[in-house]
Amino acid sequence: GCTAVLKPSELASLTCLELGGICAEIGLPPGVLNIITGLGPEAGAPLASHPYVDKIAFTGSTETGKRIMITASQMVKPVSLELGGKSPLIVFDDVDIDKAVEWAMFGC
């Protein structure tokens, strides 16, 4: 069967590692979900060019998406890119509103 390699943003690494722990707890076999953390140039670039990676799905900046597309095209590897969207933000009543605004602006 197929496996998945997840390389999250360095800002979301802990969340994805928690996901990996939950997957292990519910019985997902070892090696089915592989999580690689780190910065894009050190972790993502080698992953995109690895010969055993058969497909790339990337969400992020246009500049990085271009580099991934160039790398993948040299290996005739399919790519799915999401380069412009923003995620929704839910702010609850009990939130520190200044912190919520700060993080919302950071994501823009």
PDB file as gemmi writes it, atoms N, CA and C in Angstrom:
CRYST1    1.000    1.000    1.000  90.00  90.00  90.00 P 1                      
ATOM      1  N   GLY A   1       0.805  -1.184   0.000  1.00  0.00           N  
ATOM      2  CA  GLY A   1       0.000   0.000   0.000  1.00  0.00           C  
ATOM      3  C   GLY A   1       0.854   1.256   0.000  1.00  0.00           C  
ATOM      4  N   CYS A   2       0.191   2.336  -0.060  1.00  0.00           N  
ATOM      5  CA  CYS A   2       0.865   3.636  -0.089  1.00  0.00           C  
ATOM      6  C   CYS A   2       1.104   4.148   1.323  1.00  0.00           C  
ATOM      7  N   THR A   3       2.148   4.939   1.448  1.00  0.00           N  
ATOM      8  CA  THR A   3       2.429   5.625   2.699  1.00  0.00           C  
ATOM      9  C   THR A   3       2.346   7.120   2.447  1.00  0.00           C  
ATOM     10  N   ALA A   4       2.342   7.889   3.522  1.00  0.00           N  
ATOM     11  CA  ALA A   4       2.300   9.346   3.403  1.00  0.00           C  
ATOM     12  C   ALA A   4       3.456   9.942   4.188  1.00  0.00           C  
ATOM     13  N   VAL A   5       4.051  10.972   3.611  1.00  0.00           N  
ATOM     14  CA  VAL A   5       5.081  11.744   4.289  1.00  0.00           C  
ATOM     15  C   VAL A   5       4.520  13.145   4.461  1.00  0.00           C  
ATOM     16  N   LEU A   6       4.458  13.605   5.684  1.00  0.00           N  
ATOM     17  CA  LEU A   6       3.911  14.918   6.013  1.00  0.00           C  
ATOM     18  C   LEU A   6       5.044  15.807   6.479  1.00  0.00           C  
ATOM     19  N   LYS A   7       5.265  16.912   5.764  1.00  0.00           N  
ATOM     20  CA  LYS A   7       6.281  17.892   6.156  1.00  0.00           C  
ATOM     21  C   LYS A   7       5.529  19.187   6.418  1.00  0.00           C  
ATOM     22  N   PRO A   8       5.158  19.428   7.680  1.00  0.00           N  
ATOM     23  CA  PRO A   8       4.372  20.624   7.989  1.00  0.00           C  
ATOM     24  C   PRO A   8       5.224  21.886   8.011  1.00  0.00           C  
ATOM     25  N   SER A   9       4.553  23.010   7.990  1.00  0.00           N  
ATOM     26  CA  SER A   9       5.211  24.282   8.250  1.00  0.00           C  
ATOM     27  C   SER A   9       5.902  24.191   9.596  1.00  0.00           C  
ATOM     28  N   GLU A  10       7.022  24.868   9.708  1.00  0.00           N  
ATOM     29  CA  GLU A  10       7.722  24.881  11.000  1.00  0.00           C  
ATOM     30  C   GLU A  10       6.853  25.490  12.101  1.00  0.00           C  
ATOM     31  N   LEU A  11       5.812  26.216  11.723  1.00  0.00           N  
ATOM     32  CA  LEU A  11       4.894  26.794  12.705  1.00  0.00           C  
ATOM     33  C   LEU A  11       3.836  25.794  13.168  1.00  0.00           C  
ATOM     34  N   ALA A  12       3.733  24.661  12.486  1.00  0.00           N  
ATOM     35  CA  ALA A  12       2.704  23.671  12.823  1.00  0.00           C  
ATOM     36  C   ALA A  12       3.291  22.315  13.196  1.00  0.00           C  
ATOM     37  N   SER A  13       4.576  22.248  13.425  1.00  0.00           N  
ATOM     38  CA  SER A  13       5.228  20.963  13.679  1.00  0.00           C  
ATOM     39  C   SER A  13       4.650  20.229  14.880  1.00  0.00           C  
ATOM     40  N   LEU A  14       4.432  20.931  15.982  1.00  0.00           N  
ATOM     41  CA  LEU A  14       3.922  20.261  17.185  1.00  0.00           C  
ATOM     42  C   LEU A  14       2.536  19.677  16.962  1.00  0.00           C  
ATOM     43  N   THR A  15       1.698  20.393  16.234  1.00  0.00           N  
ATOM     44  CA  THR A  15       0.359  19.894  15.939  1.00  0.00           C  
ATOM     45  C   THR A  15       0.440  18.607  15.131  1.00  0.00           C  
ATOM     46  N   CYS A  16       1.313  18.580  14.145  1.00  0.00           N  
ATOM     47  CA  CYS A  16       1.434  17.393  13.298  1.00  0.00           C  
ATOM     48  C   CYS A  16       2.075  16.226  14.042  1.00  0.00           C  
ATOM     49  N   LEU A  17       3.005  16.510  14.941  1.00  0.00           N  
ATOM     50  CA  LEU A  17       3.572  15.438  15.762  1.00  0.00           C  
ATOM     51  C   LEU A  17       2.504  14.858  16.689  1.00  0.00           C  
ATOM     52  N   GLU A  18       1.615  15.701  17.184  1.00  0.00           N  
ATOM     53  CA  GLU A  18       0.490  15.221  17.991  1.00  0.00           C  
ATOM     54  C   GLU A  18      -0.418  14.328  17.142  1.00  0.00           C  
ATOM     55  N   LEU A  19      -0.662  14.721  15.898  1.00  0.00           N  
ATOM     56  CA  LEU A  19      -1.441  13.891  14.976  1.00  0.00           C  
ATOM     57  C   LEU A  19      -0.783  12.523  14.815  1.00  0.00           C  
ATOM     58  N   GLY A  20       0.538  12.511  14.667  1.00  0.00           N  
ATOM     59  CA  GLY A  20       1.254  11.245  14.543  1.00  0.00           C  
ATOM     60  C   GLY A  20       1.064  10.365  15.764  1.00  0.00           C  
ATOM     61  N   GLY A  21       1.092  10.973  16.948  1.00  0.00           N  
ATOM     62  CA  GLY A  21       0.867  10.218  18.174  1.00  0.00           C  
ATOM     63  C   GLY A  21      -0.528   9.628  18.237  1.00  0.00           C  
ATOM     64  N   ILE A  22      -1.511  10.398  17.818  1.00  0.00           N  
ATOM     65  CA  ILE A  22      -2.896   9.914  17.799  1.00  0.00           C  
ATOM     66  C   ILE A  22      -3.034   8.757  16.813  1.00  0.00           C  
ATOM     67  N   CYS A  23      -2.410   8.889  15.655  1.00  0.00           N  
ATOM     68  CA  CYS A  23      -2.467   7.808  14.660  1.00  0.00           C  
ATOM     69  C   CYS A  23      -1.856   6.522  15.211  1.00  0.00           C  
ATOM     70  N   ALA A  24      -0.752   6.644  15.948  1.00  0.00           N  
ATOM     71  CA  ALA A  24      -0.133   5.468  16.566  1.00  0.00           C  
ATOM     72  C   ALA A  24      -1.061   4.862  17.621  1.00  0.00           C  
ATOM     73  N   GLU A  25      -1.711   5.720  18.411  1.00  0.00           N  
ATOM     74  CA  GLU A  25      -2.621   5.245  19.461  1.00  0.00           C  
ATOM     75  C   GLU A  25      -3.798   4.461  18.899  1.00  0.00           C  
ATOM     76  N   ILE A  26      -4.300   4.865  17.738  1.00  0.00           N  
ATOM     77  CA  ILE A  26      -5.466   4.177  17.174  1.00  0.00           C  
ATOM     78  C   ILE A  26      -5.083   2.974  16.324  1.00  0.00           C  
ATOM     79  N   GLY A  27      -3.773   2.702  16.233  1.00  0.00           N  
ATOM     80  CA  GLY A  27      -3.343   1.483  15.564  1.00  0.00           C  
ATOM     81  C   GLY A  27      -2.857   1.623  14.139  1.00  0.00           C  
ATOM     82  N   LEU A  28      -2.617   2.827  13.667  1.00  0.00           N  
ATOM     83  CA  LEU A  28      -2.050   2.973  12.330  1.00  0.00           C  
ATOM     84  C   LEU A  28      -0.672   2.315  12.336  1.00  0.00           C  
ATOM     85  N   PRO A  29      -0.399   1.412  11.418  1.00  0.00           N  
ATOM     86  CA  PRO A  29       0.882   0.706  11.443  1.00  0.00           C  
ATOM     87  C   PRO A  29       2.068   1.662  11.284  1.00  0.00           C  
ATOM     88  N   PRO A  30       3.174   1.347  11.953  1.00  0.00           N  
ATOM     89  CA  PRO A  30       4.382   2.178  11.812  1.00  0.00           C  
ATOM     90  C   PRO A  30       4.799   2.301  10.348  1.00  0.00           C  
ATOM     91  N   GLY A  31       5.202   3.491   9.958  1.00  0.00           N  
ATOM     92  CA  GLY A  31       5.668   3.724   8.598  1.00  0.00           C  
ATOM     93  C   GLY A  31       4.600   4.144   7.613  1.00  0.00           C  
ATOM     94  N   VAL A  32       3.331   4.085   8.005  1.00  0.00           N  
ATOM     95  CA  VAL A  32       2.262   4.503   7.098  1.00  0.00           C  
ATOM     96  C   VAL A  32       2.190   6.023   7.031  1.00  0.00           C  
ATOM     97  N   LEU A  33       2.299   6.676   8.185  1.00  0.00           N  
ATOM     98  CA  LEU A  33       2.365   8.135   8.238  1.00  0.00           C  
ATOM     99  C   LEU A  33       3.734   8.513   8.779  1.00  0.00           C  
ATOM    100  N   ASN A  34       4.486   9.243   7.990  1.00  0.00           N  
ATOM    101  CA  ASN A  34       5.836   9.661   8.360  1.00  0.00           C  
ATOM    102  C   ASN A  34       5.861  11.176   8.416  1.00  0.00           C  
ATOM    103  N   ILE A  35       6.290  11.732   9.543  1.00  0.00           N  
ATOM    104  CA  ILE A  35       6.287  13.179   9.732  1.00  0.00           C  
ATOM    105  C   ILE A  35       7.721  13.668   9.800  1.00  0.00           C  
ATOM    106  N   ILE A  36       8.033  14.612   8.928  1.00  0.00           N  
ATOM    107  CA  ILE A  36       9.364  15.216   8.878  1.00  0.00           C  
ATOM    108  C   ILE A  36       9.219  16.677   9.263  1.00  0.00           C  
ATOM    109  N   THR A  37       9.959  17.107  10.263  1.00  0.00           N  
ATOM    110  CA  THR A  37       9.902  18.506  10.679  1.00  0.00           C  
ATOM    111  C   THR A  37      11.176  19.221  10.252  1.00  0.00           C  
ATOM    112  N   GLY A  38      11.093  20.528  10.186  1.00  0.00           N  
ATOM    113  CA  GLY A  38      12.255  21.331   9.824  1.00  0.00           C  
ATOM    114  C   GLY A  38      11.878  22.429   8.858  1.00  0.00           C  
ATOM    115  N   LEU A  39      12.854  23.230   8.516  1.00  0.00           N  
ATOM    116  CA  LEU A  39      12.651  24.319   7.564  1.00  0.00           C  
ATOM    117  C   LEU A  39      12.598  23.772   6.145  1.00  0.00           C  
ATOM    118  N   GLY A  40      11.929  24.498   5.264  1.00  0.00           N  
ATOM    119  CA  GLY A  40      11.755  24.055   3.886  1.00  0.00           C  
ATOM    120  C   GLY A  40      13.033  23.698   3.154  1.00  0.00           C  
ATOM    121  N   PRO A  41      14.031  24.578   3.142  1.00  0.00           N  
ATOM    122  CA  PRO A  41      15.249  24.258   2.383  1.00  0.00           C  
ATOM    123  C   PRO A  41      15.968  23.009   2.890  1.00  0.00           C  
ATOM    124  N   GLU A  42      15.939  22.780   4.203  1.00  0.00           N  
ATOM    125  CA  GLU A  42      16.645  21.634   4.759  1.00  0.00           C  
ATOM    126  C   GLU A  42      15.814  20.353   4.756  1.00  0.00           C  
ATOM    127  N   ALA A  43      14.508  20.469   4.887  1.00  0.00           N  
ATOM    128  CA  ALA A  43      13.650  19.290   4.991  1.00  0.00           C  
ATOM    129  C   ALA A  43      12.769  19.096   3.762  1.00  0.00           C  
ATOM    130  N   GLY A  44      12.145  20.155   3.297  1.00  0.00           N  
ATOM    131  CA  GLY A  44      11.197  20.036   2.188  1.00  0.00           C  
ATOM    132  C   GLY A  44      11.850  19.820   0.840  1.00  0.00           C  
ATOM    133  N   ALA A  45      12.936  20.524   0.574  1.00  0.00           N  
ATOM    134  CA  ALA A  45      13.590  20.414  -0.738  1.00  0.00           C  
ATOM    135  C   ALA A  45      14.092  18.997  -1.008  1.00  0.00           C  
ATOM    136  N   PRO A  46      14.804  18.363  -0.071  1.00  0.00           N  
ATOM    137  CA  PRO A  46      15.234  16.981  -0.328  1.00  0.00           C  
ATOM    138  C   PRO A  46      14.055  16.023  -0.473  1.00  0.00           C  
ATOM    139  N   LEU A  47      12.986  16.287   0.244  1.00  0.00           N  
ATOM    140  CA  LEU A  47      11.800  15.450   0.139  1.00  0.00           C  
ATOM    141  C   LEU A  47      11.189  15.558  -1.256  1.00  0.00           C  
ATOM    142  N   ALA A  48      11.076  16.773  -1.773  1.00  0.00           N  
ATOM    143  CA  ALA A  48      10.483  16.984  -3.099  1.00  0.00           C  
ATOM    144  C   ALA A  48      11.300  16.327  -4.202  1.00  0.00           C  
ATOM    145  N   SER A  49      12.603  16.238  -4.012  1.00  0.00           N  
ATOM    146  CA  SER A  49      13.460  15.668  -5.055  1.00  0.00           C  
ATOM    147  C   SER A  49      13.783  14.193  -4.829  1.00  0.00           C  
ATOM    148  N   HIS A  50      13.263  13.602  -3.773  1.00  0.00           N  
ATOM    149  CA  HIS A  50      13.583  12.205  -3.467  1.00  0.00           C  
ATOM    150  C   HIS A  50      12.946  11.278  -4.505  1.00  0.00           C  
ATOM    151  N   PRO A  51      13.709  10.324  -5.030  1.00  0.00           N  
ATOM    152  CA  PRO A  51      13.169   9.457  -6.083  1.00  0.00           C  
ATOM    153  C   PRO A  51      12.038   8.537  -5.620  1.00  0.00           C  
ATOM    154  N   TYR A  52      11.917   8.263  -4.327  1.00  0.00           N  
ATOM    155  CA  TYR A  52      10.845   7.390  -3.842  1.00  0.00           C  
ATOM    156  C   TYR A  52       9.552   8.140  -3.538  1.00  0.00           C  
ATOM    157  N   VAL A  53       9.570   9.459  -3.644  1.00  0.00           N  
ATOM    158  CA  VAL A  53       8.346  10.249  -3.475  1.00  0.00           C  
ATOM    159  C   VAL A  53       7.674  10.323  -4.841  1.00  0.00           C  
ATOM    160  N   ASP A  54       6.490   9.718  -4.947  1.00  0.00           N  
ATOM    161  CA  ASP A  54       5.816   9.599  -6.240  1.00  0.00           C  
ATOM    162  C   ASP A  54       4.900  10.762  -6.582  1.00  0.00           C  
ATOM    163  N   LYS A  55       4.447  11.508  -5.587  1.00  0.00           N  
ATOM    164  CA  LYS A  55       3.548  12.643  -5.828  1.00  0.00           C  
ATOM    165  C   LYS A  55       3.756  13.664  -4.724  1.00  0.00           C  
ATOM    166  N   ILE A  56       3.593  14.934  -5.074  1.00  0.00           N  
ATOM    167  CA  ILE A  56       3.750  16.018  -4.109  1.00  0.00           C  
ATOM    168  C   ILE A  56       2.461  16.826  -4.066  1.00  0.00           C  
ATOM    169  N   ALA A  57       1.964  17.061  -2.863  1.00  0.00           N  
ATOM    170  CA  ALA A  57       0.858  17.991  -2.632  1.00  0.00           C  
ATOM    171  C   ALA A  57       1.416  19.069  -1.717  1.00  0.00           C  
ATOM    172  N   PHE A  58       1.410  20.315  -2.185  1.00  0.00           N  
ATOM    173  CA  PHE A  58       2.035  21.408  -1.445  1.00  0.00           C  
ATOM    174  C   PHE A  58       1.060  22.555  -1.260  1.00  0.00           C  
ATOM    175  N   THR A  59       1.031  23.102  -0.055  1.00  0.00           N  
ATOM    176  CA  THR A  59       0.301  24.328   0.239  1.00  0.00           C  
ATOM    177  C   THR A  59       1.298  25.318   0.793  1.00  0.00           C  
ATOM    178  N   GLY A  60       1.385  26.490   0.178  1.00  0.00           N  
ATOM    179  CA  GLY A  60       2.334  27.491   0.660  1.00  0.00           C  
ATOM    180  C   GLY A  60       2.518  28.613  -0.334  1.00  0.00           C  
ATOM    181  N   SER A  61       3.702  29.189  -0.305  1.00  0.00           N  
ATOM    182  CA  SER A  61       3.970  30.377  -1.113  1.00  0.00           C  
ATOM    183  C   SER A  61       4.140  30.042  -2.594  1.00  0.00           C  
ATOM    184  N   THR A  62       3.870  31.036  -3.422  1.00  0.00           N  
ATOM    185  CA  THR A  62       4.049  30.882  -4.864  1.00  0.00           C  
ATOM    186  C   THR A  62       5.508  30.616  -5.197  1.00  0.00           C  
ATOM    187  N   GLU A  63       6.407  31.307  -4.548  1.00  0.00           N  
ATOM    188  CA  GLU A  63       7.837  31.137  -4.827  1.00  0.00           C  
ATOM    189  C   GLU A  63       8.291  29.707  -4.548  1.00  0.00           C  
ATOM    190  N   THR A  64       7.900  29.166  -3.412  1.00  0.00           N  
ATOM    191  CA  THR A  64       8.266  27.781  -3.090  1.00  0.00           C  
ATOM    192  C   THR A  64       7.566  26.814  -4.031  1.00  0.00           C  
ATOM    193  N   GLY A  65       6.314  27.092  -4.366  1.00  0.00           N  
ATOM    194  CA  GLY A  65       5.587  26.254  -5.315  1.00  0.00           C  
ATOM    195  C   GLY A  65       6.281  26.175  -6.662  1.00  0.00           C  
ATOM    196  N   LYS A  66       6.828  27.288  -7.127  1.00  0.00           N  
ATOM    197  CA  LYS A  66       7.577  27.290  -8.392  1.00  0.00           C  
ATOM    198  C   LYS A  66       8.793  26.376  -8.303  1.00  0.00           C  
ATOM    199  N   ARG A  67       9.516  26.461  -7.191  1.00  0.00           N  
ATOM    200  CA  ARG A  67      10.711  25.618  -7.032  1.00  0.00           C  
ATOM    201  C   ARG A  67      10.335  24.136  -6.992  1.00  0.00           C  
ATOM    202  N   ILE A  68       9.242  23.828  -6.306  1.00  0.00           N  
ATOM    203  CA  ILE A  68       8.789  22.437  -6.249  1.00  0.00           C  
ATOM    204  C   ILE A  68       8.392  21.952  -7.636  1.00  0.00           C  
ATOM    205  N   MET A  69       7.679  22.790  -8.392  1.00  0.00           N  
ATOM    206  CA  MET A  69       7.247  22.403  -9.734  1.00  0.00           C  
ATOM    207  C   MET A  69       8.444  22.135 -10.645  1.00  0.00           C  
ATOM    208  N   ILE A  70       9.459  22.976 -10.560  1.00  0.00           N  
ATOM    209  CA  ILE A  70      10.665  22.778 -11.374  1.00  0.00           C  
ATOM    210  C   ILE A  70      11.332  21.457 -11.012  1.00  0.00           C  
ATOM    211  N   THR A  71      11.502  21.218  -9.716  1.00  0.00           N  
ATOM    212  CA  THR A  71      12.130  19.974  -9.261  1.00  0.00           C  
ATOM    213  C   THR A  71      11.327  18.763  -9.712  1.00  0.00           C  
ATOM    214  N   ALA A  72      10.023  18.801  -9.509  1.00  0.00           N  
ATOM    215  CA  ALA A  72       9.167  17.672  -9.862  1.00  0.00           C  
ATOM    216  C   ALA A  72       9.127  17.439 -11.367  1.00  0.00           C  
ATOM    217  N   SER A  73       9.167  18.510 -12.148  1.00  0.00           N  
ATOM    218  CA  SER A  73       9.104  18.355 -13.606  1.00  0.00           C  
ATOM    219  C   SER A  73      10.332  17.636 -14.146  1.00  0.00           C  
ATOM    220  N   GLN A  74      11.458  17.803 -13.487  1.00  0.00           N  
ATOM    221  CA  GLN A  74      12.678  17.123 -13.926  1.00  0.00           C  
ATOM    222  C   GLN A  74      12.591  15.615 -13.699  1.00  0.00           C  
ATOM    223  N   MET A  75      11.696  15.206 -12.810  1.00  0.00           N  
ATOM    224  CA  MET A  75      11.520  13.787 -12.512  1.00  0.00           C  
ATOM    225  C   MET A  75      10.178  13.263 -13.030  1.00  0.00           C  
ATOM    226  N   VAL A  76       9.447  14.096 -13.772  1.00  0.00           N  
ATOM    227  CA  VAL A  76       8.111  13.782 -14.280  1.00  0.00           C  
ATOM    228  C   VAL A  76       7.238  13.229 -13.142  1.00  0.00           C  
ATOM    229  N   LYS A  77       7.147  14.034 -12.097  1.00  0.00           N  
ATOM    230  CA  LYS A  77       6.428  13.664 -10.881  1.00  0.00           C  
ATOM    231  C   LYS A  77       5.173  14.535 -10.779  1.00  0.00           C  
ATOM    232  N   PRO A  78       3.988  13.961 -10.547  1.00  0.00           N  
ATOM    233  CA  PRO A  78       2.780  14.774 -10.423  1.00  0.00           C  
ATOM    234  C   PRO A  78       2.815  15.662  -9.177  1.00  0.00           C  
ATOM    235  N   VAL A  79       2.232  16.852  -9.333  1.00  0.00           N  
ATOM    236  CA  VAL A  79       2.242  17.850  -8.265  1.00  0.00           C  
ATOM    237  C   VAL A  79       0.860  18.491  -8.159  1.00  0.00           C  
ATOM    238  N   SER A  80       0.400  18.696  -6.933  1.00  0.00           N  
ATOM    239  CA  SER A  80      -0.796  19.492  -6.656  1.00  0.00           C  
ATOM    240  C   SER A  80      -0.347  20.676  -5.815  1.00  0.00           C  
ATOM    241  N   LEU A  81      -0.653  21.883  -6.279  1.00  0.00           N  
ATOM    242  CA  LEU A  81      -0.217  23.087  -5.582  1.00  0.00           C  
ATOM    243  C   LEU A  81      -1.415  23.924  -5.151  1.00  0.00           C  
ATOM    244  N   GLU A  82      -1.381  24.421  -3.924  1.00  0.00           N  
ATOM    245  CA  GLU A  82      -2.358  25.393  -3.416  1.00  0.00           C  
ATOM    246  C   GLU A  82      -1.518  26.570  -2.940  1.00  0.00           C  
ATOM    247  N   LEU A  83      -1.495  27.630  -3.748  1.00  0.00           N  
ATOM    248  CA  LEU A  83      -0.533  28.705  -3.518  1.00  0.00           C  
ATOM    249  C   LEU A  83      -1.141  30.027  -3.077  1.00  0.00           C  
ATOM    250  N   GLY A  84      -2.426  30.128  -2.972  1.00  0.00           N  
ATOM    251  CA  GLY A  84      -2.954  31.452  -2.673  1.00  0.00           C  
ATOM    252  C   GLY A  84      -3.984  31.524  -1.576  1.00  0.00           C  
ATOM    253  N   GLY A  85      -4.443  30.397  -1.093  1.00  0.00           N  
ATOM    254  CA  GLY A  85      -5.536  30.416  -0.137  1.00  0.00           C  
ATOM    255  C   GLY A  85      -5.108  30.769   1.272  1.00  0.00           C  
ATOM    256  N   LYS A  86      -6.070  31.184   2.027  1.00  0.00           N  
ATOM    257  CA  LYS A  86      -5.881  31.450   3.450  1.00  0.00           C  
ATOM    258  C   LYS A  86      -6.868  30.584   4.219  1.00  0.00           C  
ATOM    259  N   SER A  87      -6.439  30.110   5.332  1.00  0.00           N  
ATOM    260  CA  SER A  87      -7.303  29.265   6.150  1.00  0.00           C  
ATOM    261  C   SER A  87      -8.238  30.122   6.985  1.00  0.00           C  
ATOM    262  N   PRO A  88      -9.418  29.586   7.292  1.00  0.00           N  
ATOM    263  CA  PRO A  88     -10.325  30.330   8.161  1.00  0.00           C  
ATOM    264  C   PRO A  88      -9.778  30.369   9.578  1.00  0.00           C  
ATOM    265  N   LEU A  89     -10.244  31.317  10.322  1.00  0.00           N  
ATOM    266  CA  LEU A  89      -9.806  31.497  11.703  1.00  0.00           C  
ATOM    267  C   LEU A  89     -11.042  31.577  12.581  1.00  0.00           C  
ATOM    268  N   ILE A  90     -11.081  30.756  13.600  1.00  0.00           N  
ATOM    269  CA  ILE A  90     -12.190  30.780  14.552  1.00  0.00           C  
ATOM    270  C   ILE A  90     -11.680  31.402  15.838  1.00  0.00           C  
ATOM    271  N   VAL A  91     -12.377  32.428  16.319  1.00  0.00           N  
ATOM    272  CA  VAL A  91     -12.004  33.111  17.555  1.00  0.00           C  
ATOM    273  C   VAL A  91     -13.155  32.935  18.547  1.00  0.00           C  
ATOM    274  N   PHE A  92     -12.865  32.282  19.660  1.00  0.00           N  
ATOM    275  CA  PHE A  92     -13.883  32.040  20.681  1.00  0.00           C  
ATOM    276  C   PHE A  92     -13.997  33.230  21.632  1.00  0.00           C  
ATOM    277  N   ASP A  93     -15.081  33.251  22.404  1.00  0.00           N  
ATOM    278  CA  ASP A  93     -15.371  34.360  23.320  1.00  0.00           C  
ATOM    279  C   ASP A  93     -14.302  34.567  24.385  1.00  0.00           C  
ATOM    280  N   ASP A  94     -13.664  33.503  24.831  1.00  0.00           N  
ATOM    281  CA  ASP A  94     -12.723  33.604  25.950  1.00  0.00           C  
ATOM    282  C   ASP A  94     -11.272  33.824  25.515  1.00  0.00           C  
ATOM    283  N   VAL A  95     -11.066  34.237  24.283  1.00  0.00           N  
ATOM    284  CA  VAL A  95      -9.719  34.380  23.732  1.00  0.00           C  
ATOM    285  C   VAL A  95      -9.060  35.692  24.166  1.00  0.00           C  
ATOM    286  N   ASP A  96      -7.753  35.699  24.173  1.00  0.00           N  
ATOM    287  CA  ASP A  96      -6.984  36.942  24.305  1.00  0.00           C  
ATOM    288  C   ASP A  96      -7.060  37.614  22.935  1.00  0.00           C  
ATOM    289  N   ILE A  97      -7.918  38.605  22.796  1.00  0.00           N  
ATOM    290  CA  ILE A  97      -8.213  39.201  21.489  1.00  0.00           C  
ATOM    291  C   ILE A  97      -6.979  39.818  20.844  1.00  0.00           C  
ATOM    292  N   ASP A  98      -6.103  40.420  21.634  1.00  0.00           N  
ATOM    293  CA  ASP A  98      -4.884  41.001  21.058  1.00  0.00           C  
ATOM    294  C   ASP A  98      -4.010  39.918  20.435  1.00  0.00           C  
ATOM    295  N   LYS A  99      -3.904  38.774  21.096  1.00  0.00           N  
ATOM    296  CA  LYS A  99      -3.103  37.666  20.566  1.00  0.00           C  
ATOM    297  C   LYS A  99      -3.765  37.092  19.312  1.00  0.00           C  
ATOM    298  N   ALA A 100      -5.083  36.988  19.315  1.00  0.00           N  
ATOM    299  CA  ALA A 100      -5.799  36.477  18.148  1.00  0.00           C  
ATOM    300  C   ALA A 100      -5.588  37.386  16.945  1.00  0.00           C  
ATOM    301  N   VAL A 101      -5.657  38.690  17.153  1.00  0.00           N  
ATOM    302  CA  VAL A 101      -5.426  39.640  16.062  1.00  0.00           C  
ATOM    303  C   VAL A 101      -3.992  39.519  15.560  1.00  0.00           C  
ATOM    304  N   GLU A 102      -3.046  39.400  16.488  1.00  0.00           N  
ATOM    305  CA  GLU A 102      -1.639  39.262  16.099  1.00  0.00           C  
ATOM    306  C   GLU A 102      -1.433  38.042  15.199  1.00  0.00           C  
ATOM    307  N   TRP A 103      -1.996  36.897  15.582  1.00  0.00           N  
ATOM    308  CA  TRP A 103      -1.828  35.684  14.787  1.00  0.00           C  
ATOM    309  C   TRP A 103      -2.617  35.745  13.478  1.00  0.00           C  
ATOM    310  N   ALA A 104      -3.771  36.380  13.487  1.00  0.00           N  
ATOM    311  CA  ALA A 104      -4.521  36.541  12.241  1.00  0.00           C  
ATOM    312  C   ALA A 104      -3.734  37.390  11.253  1.00  0.00           C  
ATOM    313  N   MET A 105      -3.124  38.456  11.733  1.00  0.00           N  
ATOM    314  CA  MET A 105      -2.318  39.321  10.862  1.00  0.00           C  
ATOM    315  C   MET A 105      -1.075  38.584  10.369  1.00  0.00           C  
ATOM    316  N   PHE A 106      -0.493  37.751  11.219  1.00  0.00           N  
ATOM    317  CA  PHE A 106       0.678  36.973  10.835  1.00  0.00           C  
ATOM    318  C   PHE A 106       0.347  36.041   9.673  1.00  0.00           C  
ATOM    319  N   GLY A 107      -0.883  35.517   9.657  1.00  0.00           N  
ATOM    320  CA  GLY A 107      -1.285  34.587   8.615  1.00  0.00           C  
ATOM    321  C   GLY A 107      -1.673  35.238   7.303  1.00  0.00           C  
ATOM    322  N   CYS A 108      -1.791  36.550   7.268  1.00  0.00           N  
ATOM    323  CA  CYS A 108      -2.219  37.241   6.043  1.00  0.00           C  
ATOM    324  C   CYS A 108      -1.104  37.397   5.038  1.00  0.00           C  
TER     325      CYS A 108                                                      
END                                                                             
